[in-house]
Amino acid sequence: MDIDKKIQNHQVTAHAPTTIEKIKKVRIGEKLSTKEKSFGSTYRRLDPNSPSPTVTRSGYRDFIHPYEDRMLTVRELACLQSFPLNWEFVGVRLDSYSSKRKTTMTQFGQVGNAVPPLLAEALANEIKKQFFGDE
């Protein structure tokens, strides 16, 4: 079985030809807005040797895979957020932003709105120390 089928939420988005054209213009570590007019935080190709920018609710259009001409999957964004591989995001994967939409929170939105689990754990441990001392 293909590894992508074993890992939850790792479905690649089928991009429109116009999106692929934009993606191909962006080199590692760059963003499209330096080449043409676009929203500043969209279409950024990740640099595997640098920290990731903050993952947000609109992450599906923010980050380009470092080596492949595509946006990141829900799972890849979740990995940037420190979610374990066995954590499954449920519901609609991608929202079209249609005026007729009924989706309240997509999988991409769940990842982007989440507090990274390792950050939550570190904060909880520090709060626990404050209340109960070093244990």
Residue pairs with C-beta under 8 A, 6 or more apart in sequence:
4 10
4 11
7 75
7 85
8 75
8 85
8 86
8 87
8 88
8 89
9 73
9 74
9 75
9 78
9 88
9 89
9 93
9 107
10 73
10 74
10 75
10 76
11 73
11 74
11 93
12 70
12 73
13 60
13 70
13 71
13 73
13 94
15 23
15 70
15 71
19 71
20 69
22 32
22 38
22 43
23 43
23 45
23 64
23 69
23 70
23 71
24 69
25 32
25 35
25 36
26 32
26 35
26 43
26 44
26 45
26 64
27 45
28 45
28 46
28 47
28 48
28 66
29 45
29 46
29 47
29 50
30 44
30 45
31 40
31 41
31 42
31 43
31 44
31 45
32 38
32 42
32 43
32 44
33 39
33 40
33 42
33 43
41 53
41 56
41 58
41 62
42 58
42 61
42 62
43 61
43 62
43 64
44 53
44 62
44 63
44 64
45 63
45 64
45 65
45 66
46 52
46 63
46 64
46 65
46 66
46 72
47 66
48 66
52 63
52 80
53 62
53 63
55 62
55 63
55 77
55 80
55 81
55 111
55 112
56 62
56 112
57 108
57 109
57 112
57 113
58 108
58 112
59 72
59 77
59 108
59 111
59 112
60 71
60 72
60 74
60 77
60 94
60 108
61 71
62 71
63 71
63 72
63 76
63 77
63 80
64 70
64 71
64 72
65 71
65 72
65 76
72 80
74 89
74 93
74 107
74 108
74 111
75 85
77 108
77 111
77 112
78 87
78 89
78 111
79 85
81 111
81 114
81 116
81 117
82 116
82 117
82 118
82 119
83 111
83 114
83 116
83 117
84 117
89 107
89 110
89 111
90 107
91 103
91 105
91 106
91 107
91 110
92 103
92 106
92 107
93 106
93 107
93 108
94 106
94 107
94 108
95 101
95 103
95 106
95 108
95 109
105 113
128 135
129 135
